[in-house]
Amino acid sequence: MADRDRLEMKYDQLKDRIASEGKAAIAFSGGVDSVFLLYVAKEALGDQVLALTVSLHAMPEKELREAEEFCKQHQIRHRVETVDEFSIEGFAQNPPDRCYLCKKALFQRMLLAAGEEGFLILMEGSNMDDQGDYRPGLRALRELRIQSPLKDAGFSKAEIREMSRRLSLPSWEKPSMACLASRFVYGERITPERMKMVELAEEYLTDMGFIQRRVRMHGMLARIELLPEELPHIMKEGIYRKVCDRFLELGFSYVTLDLNGFESGSMNKGLDTE
């Protein structure tokens, strides 16, 4: 009971902190963290909240539809900005700081859109767990002075999921969903066509019942990452054969299974981040 009270007190403090701003725009992707943040902001600010979603090649169409549906359901004002990330200088070349280049351009666009709607404050959903690994996009947030109230309030991913469950938010058990650009080896050119291949491949794995999945692209080779407990399932004759056939149909030349299983940020291995 004490732990439950502690988390709910933390939630109330977060709500009070957001309410103190009077009004705010929220960068809303429809993922676990941004759904939670937008819900809290709606509770704290009422009609003085604006959800801002950027529609990209790197955002699966299903994610955009779910974001739109959530805003409709909760009567939240929602603005969608369509951006071609391939027009961002350096993005397609996929350098190690690609996330910084992209995030800075996208948040500059969102700040402009928020200002047009009369909102001077923009918040996003980074949490305490985002301080690990290699995340150059966080530098863009600092430079643009984007607020990260979940991180400031000390919320971990597990706490966000638990509080989302208590609030009956549909995202509480949603698998983590990183930008599709994170599926490519640094230095290998990203194209809209290759990104679509990855999107459809991951969509197929979801349709086959796999919960958390990534399809990493090395040249024309697909490296599948699944939760360790799901590895035996894909190796069943009827399953892996169907997966191979579908991936080859999408244009991959080779299909492999990573025996290490799912690992967030696995493309950062061996990267010199000093």
C-alpha positions in Angstrom: 0.0 0.0 0.0 2.9 2.4 0.8 4.4 1.9 -2.6 1.0 2.5 -4.2 0.6 5.8 -2.2 4.1 6.9 -3.1 3.5 6.5 -6.9 0.1 8.3 -6.7 1.7 11.1 -4.7 4.3 11.3 -7.4 1.6 11.5 -10.0 -0.2 14.3 -8.1 3.0 16.3 -7.9 3.5 15.8 -11.7 0.0 17.0 -12.3 0.5 20.1 -10.1 3.8 20.9 -11.8 2.2 20.8 -15.3 -0.8 22.8 -14.0 1.5 25.6 -12.9 2.3 26.3 -16.5 -1.3 27.3 -17.3 -1.2 25.9 -20.8 1.2 23.7 -22.8 1.6 21.8 -26.1 2.6 18.1 -25.9 4.8 16.3 -28.4 2.6 13.3 -29.0 3.7 10.1 -30.8 1.1 7.8 -29.3 3.8 5.7 -27.5 3.7 4.7 -23.8 5.4 7.8 -22.4 3.6 10.4 -24.6 0.2 8.9 -23.9 0.8 9.1 -20.2 2.1 12.7 -20.4 -0.7 13.9 -22.6 -3.3 12.3 -20.2 -1.7 14.0 -17.2 -1.6 17.3 -19.1 -5.3 17.0 -20.0 -6.1 16.3 -16.3 -4.0 19.3 -15.2 -4.8 21.8 -17.9 -8.2 20.9 -19.3 -8.8 22.6 -22.6 -5.5 24.5 -22.4 -3.5 21.6 -23.9 -2.5 20.9 -27.5 -1.3 17.5 -28.8 1.3 17.9 -31.6 2.1 14.9 -33.7 4.6 14.8 -36.5 3.7 12.4 -39.4 6.9 10.9 -40.9 8.1 8.0 -43.0 9.7 6.8 -39.8 6.3 6.7 -38.0 4.2 3.6 -38.9 0.7 4.6 -40.2 -0.9 2.5 -37.4 0.8 4.7 -34.8 -0.6 7.8 -36.3 -4.1 6.4 -36.4 -3.9 5.4 -32.8 -2.7 8.8 -31.8 -5.6 10.4 -33.6 -8.1 8.1 -32.0 -6.7 8.7 -28.5 -7.1 12.5 -28.9 -10.7 12.1 -30.2 -11.6 9.8 -27.4 -10.3 12.3 -24.7 -11.5 15.4 -26.6 -7.9 16.8 -26.9 -7.1 19.3 -29.5 -4.8 17.7 -32.0 -2.6 19.1 -34.7 -0.6 16.8 -37.1 2.4 18.2 -38.9 3.6 16.3 -42.0 7.4 16.3 -42.4 9.6 14.6 -44.9 12.6 13.7 -42.8 14.5 12.9 -45.9 14.6 16.6 -46.5 16.6 17.1 -43.3 20.3 17.6 -44.2 22.3 14.5 -43.2 19.4 12.3 -42.3 19.5 9.9 -45.2 23.3 9.4 -44.8 22.5 8.0 -41.3 25.5 9.4 -39.4 25.9 8.5 -35.6 24.2 11.8 -34.7 21.3 11.3 -37.1 18.8 11.4 -34.2 20.1 14.8 -33.1 19.8 16.2 -36.6 16.3 14.8 -37.0 15.0 15.6 -33.5 16.2 19.2 -33.7 14.5 19.8 -37.0 11.2 18.2 -35.9 11.1 20.0 -32.6 11.8 23.3 -34.3 8.8 22.6 -36.5 6.7 21.7 -33.5 7.7 24.9 -31.6 6.6 26.9 -34.6 3.3 25.0 -34.8 2.7 25.5 -31.1 3.4 29.2 -31.4 0.9 29.5 -34.2 -1.7 28.0 -31.9 -0.8 30.3 -29.0 1.3 27.9 -27.0 4.7 29.0 -25.8 5.7 25.8 -23.9 6.3 22.5 -25.5 6.7 19.3 -23.4 7.9 15.8 -24.4 7.9 12.4 -22.8 11.5 11.4 -22.0 11.8 9.5 -18.7 14.6 8.5 -16.3 15.5 5.4 -18.3 16.3 7.6 -21.3 19.4 8.9 -19.6 21.2 5.6 -20.4 22.4 4.3 -23.7 23.4 6.6 -26.5 20.7 9.2 -27.2 22.0 12.2 -29.1 18.4 13.5 -29.6 18.4 14.6 -26.0 21.0 17.2 -26.8 18.5 18.8 -29.3 15.8 18.9 -26.6 18.2 20.8 -24.2 19.3 23.2 -26.9 15.7 24.1 -27.8 14.6 24.2 -24.1 11.9 21.6 -24.5 10.5 20.5 -21.1 10.6 16.9 -20.0 8.4 16.8 -17.0 8.3 13.0 -16.6 12.1 12.9 -16.3 12.2 15.9 -14.0 9.6 14.2 -11.8 11.8 11.1 -11.6 9.4 8.7 -13.4 10.9 5.5 -14.7 9.4 3.5 -17.6 8.1 0.9 -15.2 6.4 3.5 -13.1 4.8 5.1 -16.2 3.5 1.7 -17.2 2.2 1.0 -13.7 0.5 4.3 -13.4 -0.9 4.0 -16.9 -2.4 0.6 -15.9 -4.1 2.2 -12.9 -5.5 4.9 -15.1 -6.8 2.3 -17.6 -4.8 3.9 -20.4 -4.6 1.5 -23.4 -0.9 2.1 -23.8 0.1 0.6 -20.4 1.3 -2.7 -21.9 2.1 -1.4 -25.4 5.5 -2.6 -26.7 8.2 0.0 -26.9 8.3 1.6 -30.3 11.4 3.4 -31.4 11.7 5.5 -34.6 12.1 3.2 -37.7 15.3 5.0 -38.6 16.9 3.2 -35.6 16.7 -0.1 -37.5 19.6 0.8 -39.9 23.4 0.4 -39.5 25.0 3.8 -39.0 26.6 5.0 -42.3 24.2 2.9 -44.5 21.9 5.1 -46.5 18.3 5.2 -45.4 15.6 5.4 -48.1 11.8 5.6 -47.8 11.6 2.3 -49.6 13.9 0.5 -47.2 12.1 2.1 -44.3 8.8 0.8 -45.6 10.3 -2.7 -45.9 11.1 -2.6 -42.2 7.7 -1.3 -41.2 5.9 -4.0 -43.1 8.2 -6.7 -41.8 7.6 -5.7 -38.2 3.9 -5.4 -38.9 3.9 -8.9 -40.1 5.6 -10.2 -37.0 3.0 -8.4 -34.9 0.3 -10.1 -36.9 2.0 -13.4 -36.2 1.5 -12.8 -32.5 5.0 -11.6 -31.5 4.8 -8.9 -28.7 8.1 -7.0 -28.8 10.0 -7.1 -32.1 12.6 -5.3 -34.1 13.8 -5.9 -37.7 17.3 -4.5 -38.0 18.6 -4.0 -41.6 22.2 -4.7 -42.5 22.5 -4.2 -46.3 19.7 -6.4 -47.6 19.8 -8.7 -44.6 17.0 -8.7 -42.0 18.1 -9.4 -38.4 15.0 -10.2 -36.3 15.1 -9.4 -32.6 12.4 -11.0 -30.4 11.9 -11.4 -26.6 13.9 -14.5 -25.5 10.8 -16.4 -24.4 9.4 -16.0 -28.0 12.5 -17.3 -29.8 11.3 -21.0 -29.6 7.9 -20.0 -31.1 9.4 -18.5 -34.3 11.5 -21.6 -34.9 8.5 -23.8 -35.3 8.4 -25.1 -38.9 5.2 -23.4 -39.9 6.1 -20.0 -38.4 9.7 -19.4 -39.5 8.9 -20.6 -43.0 6.1 -18.1 -43.3 8.3 -15.3 -41.9 11.1 -16.1 -44.3 8.7 -16.1 -47.3 7.1 -12.8 -46.3 10.5 -11.1 -45.8 11.8 -12.3 -49.1 8.6 -11.1 -50.7 9.2 -7.6 -49.2 12.7 -7.5 -50.8 15.1 -8.8 -48.2 17.8 -11.1 -49.5 18.6 -12.9 -46.2 16.6 -13.4 -43.0 18.3 -14.1 -39.7 17.3 -14.5 -36.1 19.3 -12.8 -33.3 19.8 -15.3 -30.6 20.5 -12.5 -28.1 16.9 -11.5 -28.4 15.4 -8.1 -28.3 17.7 -5.3 -27.2 16.8 -1.6 -27.3 19.5 0.4 -29.0 21.4 -2.6 -30.3 22.6 -0.7 -33.3 24.7 1.5 -30.9 27.0 -1.4 -30.0 30.6 -0.6 -30.7 29.8 3.1 -31.3 32.3 5.6 -29.9 30.1 7.9 -27.9 32.8 9.7 -26.0 
